[in-house]
Amino acid sequence: MNMKLKLARVEKNLSQQELADCVEATRQTIGLIEKGKYNPTLNLCVRIANALDKTLNDLFWEDHND
């Protein structure tokens, strides 16, 4: 599950649909990414990170120290 993405989206007060609209994806795609059931392309990852003012590491890099 990608809680980092969901938390960043909520911090920006965006719904899944609003984020999807910003990054030219579907709400279903955003939901699947947040659930960890879809691996987005690098291009989509970059668009999501930019829309949320985060880096790719902030959103998609797994911290194995946790």
Summary of the structure (lengths in Angstrom):
residues: 66
radius of gyration: 10.7
end to end distance: 14.4
largest distance: 33.6
contacts: 166
relative contact order: 0.21
helix: 62%
strand: 0%
